[in-house]
Amino acid sequence: MHASNSTTINPRSILICRRRSHQPEFINILSHHYEPLHYILFFPHAEIGWGASPIPGVSHMTQHQWYRNRLLADNDDRFSMLGRLCCEYLVDMYSRTEEQKLAYIAREHRFHEHELHDNEHPSEDEFEPTIRLPASFVGSHAWTSEQAADAMALGRKFGKPTFFMTMTFNPDWPEV
């Protein structure tokens, strides 16, 4: 995708056309109504998706924690029975979390731009609406540059590697 084509991308949404109304309604992907409308088999009783209210007894839950709890604590095994649909749901909800992060970054960028330009009134030619993603956003240019700089620093300190190995471990192991 060329960068010049990505300046006016709107988030995905669901289009609802009612019989009585001639005006269609759009439900944004970031709405808590998106999941029950798009994944009817996972929400057969029309329970509200993430963002409406936390699980009873839990004061605050991140989106990632909510999805994990929904997948792992589901007693009726809907997610294990519906294989490909579950995979689609997981990919869709991952992209939803990424879109929410990007929407937050864009909102904060607009807020700071308005703060900076409250006293000044630049012309349309002077105002450039570029948003630079921070290094905390995985995959951004800043993140990639940081990762490359870290790899170069390791190479400089320890020399050229003879082989590369990765491993996963639990930091709570007594051996570690």
C-alpha positions in Angstrom: 0.0 0.0 0.0 1.4 3.4 -1.0 1.5 5.9 1.8 -0.4 8.6 -0.2 -3.3 6.2 -0.5 -3.6 5.6 3.3 -4.5 9.1 4.4 -8.3 8.8 4.1 -8.9 5.3 5.3 -12.0 5.0 7.6 -12.5 2.2 10.1 -14.6 -0.7 9.0 -18.3 -0.6 10.0 -21.6 -2.5 9.7 -24.4 -1.0 7.6 -27.9 -1.4 9.0 -30.9 -0.6 6.9 -34.2 -0.5 8.8 -37.6 -1.0 7.2 -39.2 2.2 8.5 -36.2 4.4 7.9 -34.7 5.2 4.5 -31.4 6.4 6.1 -28.9 3.7 6.7 -27.0 3.6 10.0 -23.4 2.6 10.4 -22.0 0.8 13.4 -18.3 1.4 13.8 -15.9 -1.5 14.5 -15.0 0.1 17.8 -18.6 0.0 19.1 -19.6 -2.6 21.6 -22.5 -3.6 19.3 -20.1 -4.7 16.5 -19.3 -8.1 17.8 -22.9 -9.4 18.4 -24.0 -8.1 15.0 -21.1 -9.5 13.1 -20.5 -12.8 15.0 -24.0 -14.0 15.7 -23.0 -17.6 16.5 -20.6 -16.4 19.3 -23.2 -14.0 20.7 -26.5 -16.0 20.4 -28.2 -14.1 23.2 -27.1 -10.7 21.9 -24.8 -10.0 24.8 -22.8 -6.8 24.4 -19.2 -7.1 23.2 -16.1 -5.4 24.6 -16.4 -1.8 25.7 -19.9 -1.8 27.2 -19.1 -2.9 30.8 -16.6 -5.1 32.5 -17.4 -8.5 33.7 -19.3 -8.4 37.1 -16.8 -8.3 40.0 -14.0 -6.9 37.8 -13.5 -3.1 38.0 -11.5 -2.6 34.8 -10.4 -4.9 32.0 -8.3 -4.1 28.9 -9.5 -5.2 25.5 -6.8 -7.9 25.4 -7.8 -9.2 28.8 -11.5 -9.2 27.9 -10.9 -11.3 24.7 -8.6 -13.7 26.6 -11.2 -14.2 29.3 -13.9 -14.7 26.7 -11.9 -17.3 24.8 -10.5 -19.2 27.8 -13.4 -19.0 30.3 -16.2 -19.8 27.8 -18.0 -22.8 29.3 -20.1 -23.8 26.3 -17.1 -24.3 24.0 -18.4 -22.2 21.1 -14.9 -21.1 20.2 -13.5 -24.6 20.0 -16.5 -26.0 17.9 -16.4 -23.2 15.3 -12.8 -23.6 14.0 -12.5 -21.3 11.0 -15.0 -18.8 12.3 -13.0 -18.6 15.6 -9.8 -17.9 13.6 -11.7 -15.1 11.7 -13.0 -13.7 15.0 -9.5 -13.7 16.5 -7.9 -11.9 13.5 -10.8 -9.4 13.4 -10.5 -8.6 17.1 -6.8 -8.2 16.8 -7.3 -5.7 14.0 -9.9 -4.1 16.2 -7.4 -3.6 19.0 -4.9 -2.2 16.5 -7.5 0.2 15.0 -8.4 1.4 18.5 -4.7 2.1 19.2 -4.4 4.0 15.9 -7.6 6.0 16.6 -6.2 7.0 20.0 -2.9 8.1 18.5 -4.8 10.1 15.8 -7.1 11.7 18.4 -4.2 12.7 20.7 -2.3 14.1 17.6 -5.3 16.2 16.7 -5.6 17.4 20.2 -2.0 18.5 20.4 -2.1 20.1 17.0 -5.1 22.2 18.1 -3.3 23.1 21.3 -0.2 24.3 19.3 -2.2 26.2 16.8 -4.8 27.8 19.1 -3.0 31.2 19.1 -1.8 30.9 15.5 -4.0 30.5 12.5 -1.9 28.8 9.8 -3.1 28.8 6.2 -4.2 25.5 4.6 -0.8 25.2 2.9 1.1 25.4 6.1 -0.9 22.8 8.0 0.4 19.3 7.3 -1.7 16.6 8.9 1.0 13.9 9.2 0.9 11.6 12.2 4.1 9.9 13.3 3.5 6.7 15.1 5.4 6.4 18.4 8.0 3.7 19.1 5.5 2.0 21.4 3.4 1.1 18.4 4.8 -2.2 17.1 5.6 -2.0 13.4 5.9 1.7 13.2 9.0 3.4 11.7 10.2 4.5 15.1 9.8 1.0 16.5 11.7 -0.5 13.6 14.5 2.0 13.9 14.7 1.3 17.6 14.9 -2.4 17.0 17.5 -2.0 14.3 19.6 0.3 16.6 19.4 -2.3 19.4 20.6 -5.0 17.0 23.4 -2.9 15.7 24.5 -2.1 19.3 24.5 -5.8 20.2 26.6 -6.5 17.1 29.0 -3.7 18.0 29.4 -4.9 21.6 29.6 -8.7 21.1 30.9 -8.9 17.5 29.5 -10.6 14.5 27.2 -13.5 15.5 28.0 -17.0 14.4 24.5 -18.3 14.8 21.2 -16.9 15.9 18.9 -18.7 18.4 15.6 -17.7 20.1 14.0 -19.4 23.0 10.9 -18.9 25.2 11.1 -19.3 28.9 9.1 -18.4 32.0 10.9 -15.8 34.1 9.4 -17.3 37.3 11.4 -20.6 36.8 13.7 -21.2 39.8 16.6 -21.8 37.4 16.3 -18.3 35.9 
